[in-house]
Amino acid sequence: MTEANTDSADGAEPAVPGSYGRAPRGYRLPEDIRLGPVRLQIADLNRSLAFYQTTLGLRVLLRDGSRAVLGAHESDTALVMLHERPGARAAPKRSRLGLFHFAILLPDRPSLGRFVRHLAELGVAAGAADHLVSESLYLQDPDNLGIEVYADRPRSTWRRVGRQLMMATDPLDVRGLERAAGAIAWTGMPRGTVIGHVHLHVGDLPMASDFFGDATDAIHSGSLGTRLRVSGVQAGSRTPPPPW
């Protein structure tokens, strides 16, 4: 389903805050909560810094021995913390418990368009998808850690059917994004960039849903939207834990 304005035909309604997602039975996180920096364990700090600066467009805020802190340009807010552990194995693709990907939320669609153009100029291949509520690009860092870079569509365009938010994995309008970028060149992750959500790979989806939905309220998306989105948990049948 790719149309978000056919309410009478498909039963869709505007997805206003509180109208979708599973409301928790008990404690509810504050509506203004936001995610802090993502802490990543990597094998080679220099190699990772080259990727996170050149490809992603983050800048180094602090470097101290085997650790580095990165953020957006014109901002001192930490977004990613890298911790070098020599000999650490690259993350297997979708076969272990833990991080599926972390997501960097850009402030607007033109910024995502400039990032698209930047990747094309570097010759970097990326996955791409239109999720109706957002437009996304997907990359892997040198340690095979998953990264999503995306921009939300205006909340006024979001739709729901019952309590379910309408989402999809449709082809991304890359040319439309490039047009939205205009003539402004990419100069790195812009001010206003935040960590949008963290997507986890779990072995037992009902158990994880109960924990994040009821124990921590992370799945309640009626007010938090995509700023704390753990609702896209992936289920891995008999998935073994990581070896580290």
Backbone hydrogen bonds, N-H to C=O, Kabsch-Sander energy under -0.5 kcal/mol:
donor,donor_aa,acceptor,acceptor_aa,energy
10,D,6,T,-2.1
11,G,7,D,-1.3
13,E,160,R,-2.6
15,A,158,W,-2.0
16,V,14,P,-1.4
19,S,16,V,-2.4
21,G,163,R,-3.2
23,A,21,G,-0.7
33,I,30,P,-1.5
38,V,79,L,-2.7
40,L,38,V,-0.6
40,L,81,M,-3.2
42,I,40,L,-0.5
42,I,83,H,-2.4
48,S,44,D,-2.3
49,L,45,L,-2.9
50,A,46,N,-2.0
51,F,47,R,-1.5
52,Y,48,S,-3.0
53,Q,49,L,-2.2
54,T,50,A,-2.2
55,T,50,A,-0.5
55,T,51,F,-1.6
56,L,51,F,-1.8
58,L,52,Y,-2.6
59,R,71,G,-2.9
61,L,69,V,-3.3
62,L,69,V,-1.6
64,D,67,R,-2.5
67,R,64,D,-1.4
68,A,82,L,-2.0
69,V,62,L,-3.1
70,L,80,V,-3.1
71,G,59,R,-2.3
72,A,77,T,-0.5
73,H,189,M,-2.8
75,S,72,A,-1.0
79,L,70,L,-3.1
80,V,70,L,-1.9
81,M,38,V,-3.2
82,L,68,A,-3.0
83,H,40,L,-2.5
84,E,66,S,-3.2
85,R,42,I,-3.4
88,A,85,R,-2.2
91,A,143,D,-2.7
94,R,92,P,-0.7
95,S,92,P,-0.6
97,L,240,P,-0.9
98,G,201,H,-2.5
100,F,199,H,-2.9
101,H,199,H,-1.8
102,F,146,G,-1.8
103,A,197,H,-2.6
104,I,148,E,-3.6
105,L,103,A,-0.6
105,L,194,V,-2.8
106,L,104,I,-0.6
106,L,150,Y,-3.1
112,L,108,D,-1.3
113,G,109,R,-2.4
114,R,110,P,-2.2
115,F,111,S,-1.9
116,V,112,L,-2.4
117,R,113,G,-2.1
118,H,114,R,-2.1
119,L,115,F,-2.5
120,A,116,V,-2.0
121,E,117,R,-2.2
122,L,118,H,-1.7
123,G,119,L,-1.1
124,V,119,L,-2.4
125,A,123,G,-0.5
127,G,138,Y,-2.4
129,A,136,S,-2.1
130,D,170,D,-2.9
131,H,129,A,-0.6
131,H,134,S,-2.7
133,V,131,H,-2.4
135,E,151,A,-2.2
136,S,129,A,-2.9
137,L,149,V,-2.3
138,Y,127,G,-2.4
139,L,147,I,-2.8
141,D,145,L,-2.1
144,N,141,D,-2.6
147,I,139,L,-2.7
148,E,102,F,-2.5
149,V,137,L,-2.5
150,Y,104,I,-2.4
151,A,135,E,-1.9
153,R,133,V,-3.1
157,T,154,P,-2.3
158,W,155,R,-1.3
160,R,13,E,-2.6
161,V,164,Q,-2.7
164,Q,161,V,-1.9
165,L,163,R,-0.6
166,M,159,R,-3.0
167,M,165,L,-0.6
170,D,130,D,-2.7
174,V,172,L,-1.8
177,L,173,D,-1.9
178,E,174,V,-2.3
179,R,175,R,-2.2
180,A,176,G,-2.1
181,A,177,L,-1.4
182,G,178,E,-0.7
182,G,179,R,-1.0
184,I,181,A,-0.9
187,T,188,G,-0.6
189,M,57,G,-2.6
193,T,190,P,-1.6
194,V,105,L,-2.1
196,G,103,A,-2.4
196,G,194,V,-0.7
197,H,103,A,-0.9
199,H,101,H,-3.1
200,L,198,V,-0.5
201,H,98,G,-3.5
202,V,200,L,-0.5
202,V,234,Q,-3.3
208,A,204,D,-2.4
209,S,205,L,-2.8
210,D,206,P,-2.3
211,F,207,M,-2.3
212,F,208,A,-2.9
213,G,209,S,-2.2
214,D,210,D,-2.4
215,A,210,D,-1.2
215,A,211,F,-1.0
216,T,211,F,-1.6
218,A,212,F,-2.7
219,I,212,F,-1.0
220,H,217,D,-0.6
221,S,219,I,-0.9
224,L,220,H,-0.5
225,G,221,S,-1.2
227,R,224,L,-1.8
228,L,225,G,-0.7
229,R,226,T,-0.6
230,V,218,A,-0.7
230,V,228,L,-0.8
233,V,231,S,-0.5
234,Q,200,L,-2.4
236,G,202,V,-3.1
236,G,234,Q,-0.5
237,S,235,A,-0.6
239,T,236,G,-1.5
